[in-house]
Amino acid sequence: MENIFEMGTTARHRRLLDFLVKATFELFVKKEVINFSESSSLVYYGNKKEPDSCELVNLDTLQNTHKFTEDIIGDLNFITPDYMHFKNNKYLTNKKETKVAGYPDLVVEVWSENNSLLDRQFKKYLYSTSPVTEHWYIEQDSNVVECYYGQEKIEDKNLKNILVSRDGIEFDLRYLKL
């Protein structure tokens, strides 16, 4: 089962995210995906003031998932990606499904002038702590999609083309190109 978490703010930002979600709509109709509210956030261990201490939650290392979802997930720090997609990787949520733990298959961030350099660097670092997470970064005023897989920089994509994740999910954002 696939699960999609999406968030967003500004107009172009919102349009980019809407198109990302529409690309997986057919999977949603087939009951193969779950859409969570825009308030869903990805939890992590560590303190943002000490970035080297931060990492996403590896569910394979948890000994008691019930205790984790009942007692621990709510106390962890969290970040709200613009778009999170779970396809092959496990995840856990708290009761309200507002906090998500695990390694997303794909994370997309749409950068705007409101994102500080430190914020951008922290998010790239945090997502790269998962060896199996593909993470994309789109500048609001650019067609270039900067792409990584874990810590590895992979070939950039362009909004002038159909974007394809490593899992083969296609995102047609060509309508939004500049």
Beta strands, then each sheet from edge to edge (+ up, - down):
strand 1: 3-6
strand 2: 35-36
strand 3: 41-45
strand 4: 55-56
strand 5: 77-79
strand 6: 83-86
strand 7: 91-93
strand 8: 99-102
strand 9: 106-111
strand 10: 134-139
strand 11: 144-149
strand 12: 152-158
strand 13: 163-164
strand 14: 170-171
sheet 1: 2+ 1+ 6- 9+ 10+ 11- 12+
sheet 2: 4+ 3- 5+
sheet 3: 4+ 3- 8- 7+
sheet 4: 13+ 14-
end
